[in-house]
């Protein structure tokens, strides 16, 4: 049975003044999978990400997220869609004046009428999922970089979103912390059935988590398909990106 599309982009174009950033971009992301968007600097990844989140107007093309046409949504419909989308920012974007628990609770406090005891129970459960139950009362300044990322992840899934957007989640992490974060994302995908769209440059992360790859080259989709197919691609930009892989990594993928 064919998987449900959680994101469907058709012939999306974007320009700033006379500079074309995205040209006829089309791809799909599917339920229960991790789709990784790749490409060099200036390839259009950030612009695409912002269109998917509804942060930039769509002038030409179509973007559907969780079955809804982003360009046609009314304000109340946009809010409903946002509440079904978790966003995991590169910096973590935690509020320094709030404790770990208060940061994770923020979406629940702002967007639901749940009583405090229920919110507290959910917060503790989410922190448990990212192995940070012990950090409940701590502040962001007291945490390591890897812990900050995990708190941000707990907050991103506080509302049980079916779709999670990750913007360079592993940026700045050491290899051990990066592997731990990748494993958490995989666990969440398996345990909660969350679909993930990720922008990252971390090749080792791509090998560990990606089901599908969308490769942008100068605003054009140079490749879309399974990770194994991406590693075999003859497209010059795709081939150059994965050329840094060592033989043992390829063996992990192909067996």
C-alpha positions in Angstrom: 0.0 0.0 0.0 1.3 3.4 -1.0 2.3 5.7 1.9 0.4 8.9 2.6 2.1 12.1 1.5 2.7 14.5 4.4 4.3 17.1 2.1 3.7 17.6 -1.5 5.5 20.4 -3.5 4.7 21.0 -7.1 6.6 23.4 -9.4 7.5 25.8 -6.6 9.3 28.9 -7.8 10.8 31.7 -5.7 12.7 34.8 -6.6 14.1 37.8 -4.7 14.3 40.8 -7.0 15.9 39.4 -10.2 17.6 36.5 -8.3 15.9 33.1 -8.9 16.2 31.0 -5.7 13.9 28.1 -6.5 13.0 26.9 -10.0 10.2 24.4 -10.6 10.9 22.5 -7.3 8.8 19.4 -7.0 9.1 16.6 -4.4 7.1 14.6 -1.8 7.7 13.5 1.8 5.8 10.5 3.2 4.2 9.4 6.4 6.5 7.7 8.9 9.7 8.6 7.0 12.7 10.9 7.5 13.1 13.1 4.4 16.4 15.0 4.3 16.8 18.1 2.2 20.4 18.6 1.1 22.4 21.1 -1.0 25.3 23.5 -0.8 25.2 27.1 0.4 22.8 29.1 -1.8 21.0 26.1 -3.1 17.6 27.3 -1.8 17.2 25.0 1.3 16.3 27.8 3.7 13.9 29.4 1.2 12.2 26.0 0.7 12.0 25.5 4.4 10.3 28.8 5.0 7.8 28.1 2.3 6.9 24.8 3.9 6.3 26.5 7.2 4.2 29.2 5.6 6.7 32.0 6.5 7.0 33.1 2.8 4.1 33.7 0.4 3.8 31.3 -2.5 3.7 33.2 -5.8 4.1 30.3 -8.2 3.6 26.6 -7.6 1.8 24.6 -5.0 2.7 23.5 -1.4 0.6 21.0 0.4 1.4 20.1 4.1 -0.7 17.4 5.8 -3.1 17.5 3.0 -3.7 21.3 3.1 -2.8 23.8 0.4 -0.7 26.3 2.4 -1.4 29.2 0.0 -5.2 29.0 0.5 -5.5 28.7 4.2 -7.3 31.3 6.3 -5.7 32.6 9.4 -7.5 30.2 11.7 -6.7 27.3 9.4 -3.0 28.3 9.4 -3.0 28.2 13.2 -4.6 24.7 13.1 -1.9 23.5 10.8 0.9 25.0 12.8 -0.3 23.1 15.8 0.2 19.9 13.9 3.8 20.8 13.0 6.7 20.7 15.4 9.7 22.8 14.6 13.2 22.0 15.9 15.4 25.0 15.4 19.2 24.9 14.9 19.9 27.0 18.0 17.4 25.3 20.1 15.6 28.6 20.6 15.0 28.0 24.3 13.9 30.9 26.6 16.8 31.5 29.0 14.5 32.9 31.7 12.4 29.7 31.9 13.3 26.3 33.3 13.6 23.2 31.1 10.1 22.1 32.2 8.6 25.6 31.5 10.2 25.7 28.1 8.7 22.3 27.2 5.3 23.3 28.6 5.2 26.5 26.7 3.2 25.2 23.6 0.7 23.4 25.9 0.2 26.5 28.0 -0.2 28.8 25.0 -2.4 26.6 22.8 -4.5 24.4 25.1 -6.7 24.7 28.1 -5.2 21.7 29.8 -5.0 21.9 33.6 -1.5 22.4 35.1 -1.3 18.9 36.5 -1.9 17.3 33.1 0.6 19.7 31.5 3.1 18.7 34.1 2.5 15.0 33.4 3.0 15.5 29.6 6.2 17.5 30.2 7.7 14.8 32.3 6.8 12.2 29.7 8.4 14.2 26.9 11.5 14.8 28.9 11.6 11.1 29.6 11.5 10.4 25.9 14.6 12.5 25.4 16.3 11.1 28.5 16.2 14.4 30.4 13.9 13.8 33.3 16.6 14.8 35.7 16.9 18.3 34.1 13.3 19.3 35.0 14.2 22.3 37.2 17.4 23.4 35.4 17.8 26.5 33.2 19.2 26.5 29.6 22.4 28.1 30.8 23.1 25.1 33.0 22.9 22.6 30.1 25.4 21.3 27.6 24.9 21.9 23.9 23.5 18.4 23.4 21.1 18.8 26.3 19.8 22.1 24.9 19.1 20.3 21.6 17.2 17.5 23.4 15.1 20.0 25.4 14.3 21.8 22.1 13.2 18.4 20.7 11.0 17.7 23.7 9.3 21.0 23.2 8.9 20.4 19.5 6.9 17.2 20.2 5.0 18.6 23.2 1.8 18.8 21.2 2.2 15.3 19.6 2.6 16.7 16.0 2.4 14.2 13.2 5.1 16.2 11.3 8.4 17.5 12.7 10.6 20.0 10.9 14.3 20.0 11.8 16.6 22.8 10.8 20.2 21.7 11.1 19.5 19.9 14.4 23.0 18.6 14.8 24.9 21.8 14.1 27.7 22.4 16.7 27.4 19.0 18.4 30.3 16.6 19.0 30.1 13.2 17.2 28.8 11.4 20.3 26.1 13.9 21.0 25.2 14.0 17.4 24.7 10.2 17.3 22.6 10.4 20.4 20.4 13.0 18.9 20.0 11.0 15.7 19.0 8.0 17.7 16.4 10.0 19.5 14.9 11.1 16.3 14.7 7.6 15.0 13.1 6.4 18.2 10.5 9.1 18.0 9.8 8.1 14.4 9.3 4.5 15.5 7.5 5.0 18.8 5.2 7.9 17.9 5.0 7.5 14.1 6.2 11.1 13.5 7.2 12.1 10.0 10.4 14.2 9.8 11.6 16.7 7.3 15.2 17.7 8.0 17.7 20.1 6.6 21.3 19.1 7.5 24.8 19.0 6.2 25.9 16.3 8.6 26.8 13.4 6.4 26.9 10.8 9.2 23.4 11.9 10.3 22.1 11.5 6.8 23.4 7.9 6.8 21.8 7.1 10.1 18.4 8.7 9.7 17.4 9.4 6.1 14.8 7.3 4.3 14.6 9.8 1.4 16.8 12.5 0.1 15.9 15.7 -1.8 19.0 17.4 -3.2 18.9 21.0 -4.3 21.5 22.4 -6.7 21.2 26.1 -7.5 17.5 26.1 -6.8 16.7 23.0 -8.8 15.9 19.4 -7.6 19.0 17.5 -8.7 17.8 14.3 -7.1 14.8 12.9 -5.2 14.7 9.3 -4.0 15.9 6.8 -1.4 19.2 7.3 0.3 20.8 4.2 -1.4 19.8 5.7 -4.8 21.3 9.1 -3.8 24.6 7.4 -3.0 24.6 5.8 -6.4 23.7 9.1 -8.2 25.8 10.2 -11.1 24.7 13.9 -10.8 27.9 15.9 -10.3 26.7 17.9 -7.3 25.2 14.8 -5.5 28.2 12.7 -6.2 30.6 15.4 -4.9 28.5 15.8 -1.7 28.7 12.1 -0.8 32.3 11.8 -2.0 33.5 12.5 1.6 32.0 9.2 2.7 34.5 6.5 3.8 34.3 3.0 2.6 33.1 1.6 6.0 30.1 4.0 5.9 29.2 2.7 2.4 29.4 -0.8 3.8 26.9 0.1 6.5 24.4 1.2 3.9 24.8 -1.5 1.3 25.9 -4.4 3.5 
